[in-house]
Amino acid sequence: MSMTRAEKAARLRALHVPGDPLVLPNIWDAASARIVESAGFPVVATGSAAIAPVLGYADGEGTPIGEMMAAIARIASAVGVPVTADVERGYGAPPAELVERLCATEAVGCNIEDSDPVTGAMIDIGEQADLVAAVRGAARGADSDLVVNARVDSFLNGSGTPEERLADAIERGRRYLAAGADCVYPIFVTDPGMIRTLVEELGGPVNVLFRPGVPSIARLADLGVARVSFGHGLHSATQDFTARMVAAIKEGRSPYPPKET
């Protein structure tokens, strides 16, 4: 029996367990979403930096909101598990419109980032907390549950020493949780000690981006992480693999590995 929207949102939120993280191999279309679902993952997550080039646009809100929402809707309709969508900073839409459009796709979760998608400038903490609160309030007003993952870009676009970036990430994360976020996503944090400090100091679920140099998923679990994302990593690897295959064809070689005899 298929889950209702409310059941999907509740399921997504319940899967954020510190020490037993929700692992999300982020996808970019209906086909890749089905692969993730077929592999047994309980949630499908989109990645804006993966979807944008598939649609012919640059990441950083280069994709028109209508096209991004249409892509998310196709993905959500292709799978039966909950879908959480990366919507950057909302594509310029007022919170009520963003939530309305997002709910229409049947996604039950979203990422909201706190730096300018075009310039990379960090957004004022109060302004971003107000945005998170407005998104939460709009979802409530629409009588629709939405799991909000508040991205913190202190380690990506912030300034200062590593310790100063950590302090900024903690301050921002606390404000966003107080404003109604369900999870905090300090993207690009890699140091195990800093990850543990974030888990201990934030007082809410923490999401870590898995990439080269990041502790293993098992180690992240030991550190108390509640969610592990792969961003556009899988899409980038897929593109690299395709490029190698195309280069082999251009050279007159078979792009396929030899069969074992």
N, C-alpha and C positions, 0 to 999 in steps of 0.2 A: 504494500500500500504506500502510495506516495505521501510525503510529508507536506503539511500546510506551510504557508510562509512563516507563521508564528513558530511552528515546530522547528523549521530550518534555522531561524534566528536563535532560538533557545539552544539548539544543538551546537551551532557554531560557538556561541558564548561558553557553553559548558566544556567545550574541548580545550579551552585555554587553561591548562593545568600546570602550574609551576612544578618543574621536575619531571613532567611527562608531556613534553611540548607537542602542540599541533604542528605538523610538518607540511609545508605548502610548496610543492614544486610548481611555481607560477607558470601559467599558460598564456596563449595568445589567440587561440581560435577554438571552434567547436571540436575539431579533430584532436587537438592536443588536450582539451578538457576531457574528452572521452577516454584518452589514454590514461590520464591521471585517475579518473574514476574507476576504470577497469582494473587498475593496479591495486585498488583497494583503499585509496585515500578517502577519508570521510568528508573532505571539503575541497572545492576547486577555487583557486585564487588567480585573478588576472594580474598582469603586470603592464603598466602603461608604456614602459620603455620597450616592451615586446610587441604590444598591439599596434602602437603608433607606426612603426616601419612596415608592418604587414598591410596597414591601410594606406601607406604612401606618405606618411607625415613624420616629422621629427618629434621626439619626446620633448617635454617641457611645454605641454599644453598646445602643441602645434596641431593636434587633432581637433576638428570641430566637435563640440559637445554632442551633437546629434549622431555623428558617425561613431563616436566612442560608445555612446549608450546603445546604439544599434548592435555594435559588436558584443557588448556585454550581454544584451538580451539574447543574441544567438547562442552564446556560450551557456547561459542559464537554461535555455530551452533544450539544450543538447544533453544535459545531465540531470540526475535526480537528487544529487547531493547539494548541500548549501553552497552558494557562490558568494565570495567576497571580492569586491572590485576595487582596483586602484584608480581613484579619480583625481589624482594629483592634488590641486588645490581648488577643484570645483569648476574649472574652465570658465571662470568669470560669472557663473550663475549665482544668484542669490540663494542662500541656504534652503529656503522653501522650495524653489524650483529644482535645485540639485536633488533634494530628497525625493520630490515627486517623480523626477525623471529616473532616478535610481530605483525607486520602488517599482516603477513601471517595467523595468528590466527583469524583475523578480530576484535580483541580487539582494542578499540580506545583510551584507557587511560592506564596509568601505574603508580605504586608507585616505587620510587627509594629511598633507604635508605642511610644514611650517617655515618653508623658505620660498621665495618667489621662483616659480618654475622657469621663468625666462632669464632673470638676472642672477639667481642664486642668493640674493640678499635675504638674510634672516628676517622673518616677520616679528614685529613686536609681540612679546609674550601675551600681554593683555588682549591685543587684537586677535591673536590666534585662539586664545581661550574663549573669547566671545564667539568666534566662528564655530568651534567645537560645540559650545553650548547651543548655538543657533541650529546647528544640524541635529543635535539631540532633541531640541525642542520641536523642530519641524517634524521629525519622525513621530514624536509623541502626539503632536497635533493631528497628524495624518492617521493616527491609530495604527501605526505600523512600526514594528520593532526593527532596529538597525544596530548592528554591532560595529562600533566606531573604533578604528585603529589609528591612533594619533601619532603620525610620524614626527620624530624629533631629529632635525638636521644639524645639530650642534657639531657632530663629528665629521659631517660632510661639508657644510658651508659656514660653520662657525669660525671664530678666531680665538687666539690666545693659546696658552699652553694646553697639553692634554688634560691636566688637572682642572684648568678653567673651563674647558669644553665639557668635562664631566659634570662640574658643578652647574653649568648652564643647562645641561641635559636633564639633570635631576630637578632643577627648578621648573623647567618647562614641563616635564612629564607630570610632576605633581599638580601643576595648574590645569593641565588638560584632563587628568583623571578627575579632579574636583569639578571640572566643567561638564563631565559626563562621558568622557572616553572610557571604553572598555579595556583597552590595551595601549601600551606605549611602545613605539617603534624607534629606538635610537639607532638609526641606520648608520652603517659603517663603523660601529664600535667593534673592536677585534680583541682587545686585551682581556684575558680571563678575569683579572682582578677588577677591572672596571665593570665588566658585565655583572660580576657578583655584587659589586657595590650598588649598581643600578637596581638589581633585583631586591636588595635589602632596603634601599632608601626610598624607592618609589611607592611602595605599598600597593602595587597593582601588577597585573600580568605584563611581562616584558617580551617583546618580539625582537629577534636578532636576524640580520641578513646573513645567510650562509654564502661565503665566497672563499677563495684561496686565502689562507692565513687565519681564518676563523677556527676556533676549536671544533672538534668533531661534534656531531649531533648528540652523541652519548655524553660528552663532556659538558655541552650546553645544558643538557638535562640535569647533570650534577650541579651546575651553577644556579639552577632554579628557573631557567628560561621557560616560558609558557608557549612560545610560538616561534617557529623557524621558517623564514621565507627564503626563496631563491631568486627573487627579483627577475631580471631579464637574463639571468645566467644560462638557463636552458635554451632559450631562444638564440642567444649569441653562439652557443656551442653548436646548435643545429645549423645556423647560418655558416659557421666555419666549416662544418662537415660538408655541407652542400657545395661550398666554394672549392673544396678539395676534389669533390667528385666532378664538378664542372671542369676544373683544370685538367683532370685526368682525361676526360673526354676530348678536350681541346688538343691534348698531346697524342690523341689516337689510342689511348689505353682504355681498358675496361675500368669503370669506376667502382666495380664490385670486387670484394675480396675473393680470392680463389676458393673454390669449394674443396673441402677436405676429401681425400680419397682413401 
